[in-house]
Amino acid sequence: MAEQRRDADGDEARAWAELVATARRTVADGLVVGTSGNVSARVGDTVLVTPSGVPYDRLTPDDVTAVDLSGRQVLGTLVPTSELPMHLAVYRTTDARAVVHTHAVHATAVSTLVTELPPVHYMTCALGGPVRVAPYAAYGTPELAAHMLRALEDRSGCLLRNHGTITYGDTLTAAYDRTAQLEWMCRLWLTASSVPGLTPALLSEAELAEAGERLRGYGQRG
């Protein structure tokens, strides 16, 4: 077990509480089972991350776990998730402030069938365009992180073949919402594809572009 590092500051402690709540939500919403999947959040140059093999309902404020961008542990004594290479790769190459990785059932099923999720719904645009499937590599490896980065180019989420999902955002809420949306779209496509003798209608590039423009202006305006 690693020796005790420095204490979390106020921003880190608040981020840890939100991270744990988000991790528990992935279980409650059926996106992960047990300790599969992981969640992280960046505060400055510190990356808070769920620890390896610890049920989320057992995590407390004293279990805060964090590394710097090189992967050196700076907070806590629990071992960080084995998927740390993926999380760090996202933070090093994007402006992400949060990352959510799950083993969601429908998304993982789709990852075994196609190389890109067919654009069956306009919310495809919420992830930057048609969602790619990163080629398979063993979990926790630099190879998987490299495959993921290529699949994430100009996207905020991707599928990992025979594995699951990964999404990011500027907040934990945004990253989680993209994960939930991706799982929903995968479920939608699988459901439509299962009807004998019929093929789901897909959106064209022009239709996706129009939807993307509309989504950028969606919501309340101050």
N, C-alpha and C positions, 0 to 999 in steps of 0.2 A: 504494500500500500504506500502511495506517495506521501511525503511529509506535508504537513499543513502549510499552505501558502498564505498570502495576505488576506485580510478580510474584504468582503464586498463593500463597495461604497453605496451610497443611496440609490443612484441610477441603476447600478447592477442588481441591487436587491429587489428593486421594483420590477426590473426586466425578468429576473428569475421567477418572481411570483406569477407574472403573466405567462412566462414560458411553461411553467408547471401546469397552469390552468389550461393552456392550449394543448399540451400533451395529453392531459386527462380527457379533454374534449375529443381527441382523435379516437380514444377508446370508447367513450360514451356514444359517439356517432358511428361506430362500427368500421372505422377506417384502419384500425390496427387491432391485433389480438395479443394480449399479454404485453410483452416488452418489445414487440416488433415495431419498427419505425422509430423516428427520433425527430427532435425539434431543437432549433438553435436560434439565438438572437445576438446581434452585434451591438455593443455599446462602445463607441470609440474604436480602439484597436483590440478590444477584448470580445471573445466569442463565447457566450454562455451556451451550454449544450447539455442535453439530457445524458445522464451517465449510462454505462453499459449494464444491461441485465437487471435494472432496479424497477419494479412496478411503480408506475407513476403515482398511485395513491399512497405510496409510502414516502414520497419525497417531501422534505421539509425545508424551511429557509436555511437550516444549517447544512444542507446537502448541496448547496450551490457549487456548480462545477463549471470551470471556464479555462480556455486556452488563449494564447495570443495567436496572431495570424500565421506564425510559423508552426503552430501545433504544440508549443511548450505550455504545460499546465501552469496556470497562475492563480487559480482559485480552487479550493476543495481538495479532498483526498480520494473521492470516488473516481474510478477510471472513466474517461469520456467514452461516448458511443464509438463502436467500431466503424461507423460510417463517417467519422470525422473528416477523412480526406475529401469526401463529396462536399460537405458543408464548407470547408475551408476553400475549396476550389471555386465555389460560388462567390464567396466574399472577396476573394482575390481578383476576380474578373468582372464583377458587376457592382452596382451600387446597392445591392441587397442589404437589408437590415434584419431580415428574418428568413429562415428556411424551414420547410416542413417536408418530411419524408415519411411515406406510409406504404403499407402493403395492402391497400384497398382492393377488395375482391374483384370488382368489375374492371377496374383499371389494369390490374395484374393479368386478368384473363385476356383483355384486349392486347396487352403487350406480347402475348404469345401468338397472336393471329396476324398482325399487320406491322408494317414499318412506320406507319403514320396513322393516327386516328382520323378516319374520314370526317370531313366537315359537315356533320349532320345537324348542327345548330349554330346560330349566330354567336353564341357565347364563346365559340372558338376564338373570336377576336380578343376576348378578355385575357388570353394567354399569349397574345402576339401573333396568332395564326395557327394553322393546322399543327397539332401536337405530334412531335416526332417520337420514335421509340429508339432509345439508345441500345446498341448491341450489348449482349450479355457479357458480363465479366464477374468474377467472384466478388462477393460483398467485401467492403472495406479496403479495396485495392486501388492503387493509383490508376490502373487500367479502367476501372469502372468510372472513376472521376473524370478521366479524359473522354471516355465515350459520352458521359453525361454532358460535358461542356459543349461538345459538338452538337448534340441534340438540342441544347438550350440556346444556340445562337439565334438572336433576335426573338427569343421566346422567354416567358417567365415560368415555364413548366415543361416537363417532359415525362414520358413513360420510360421505365427501365425494364428491358426484356426479362421475362420470367422472374420479376422481382417486385416492382411497385411503381410509385410515383415520387417526383420531387418537384416542389414549387418554391418560389421565393417572392418577396415583396418588400415594401418599405416599412411595413409593420407586421407583427405576428398575425393580426386580424386579416390583412390582405393576403399573406402567404397561405393561411388556413382556408380562406374563402376560395382561393384558386384551386387548392387541393380538392375541396368539396365539389367545386364546379367541374373539375376534371373527372372525378369519379362519377358524377351525375351524367356527363356526356358519354362516358364509356358505357354506362348502364343503358342509356338511351339507344346508342348504336347497337349494342348487343341485342336489346329487345326488338328493335325494328328489323335487324338482320335475321332474327329467328323465325319470321313469318314465312312459311313455305310458299315458293313461287313468286315472291315479291322482293324487290331490292330497294333499300332506302334511297330517297331523293337526297342529293347532296347539294350544298351551296357552291356557286361558282366563285371565282376569284373576285369578280366585280361585285357580287352580292356580299361577300365577306368584307371587301373594302368599304362599301357603303355602311354596313353594320358597324365596322370599326370606327368610322367617323361619327356615327350617331352615339356610340357608347362613350366616346371621349367627352361628349357634352351631356351625358346622362347624370341625373341626380339634382340635388338642390343647389341653387346658386345664391351666393350671398349678395 
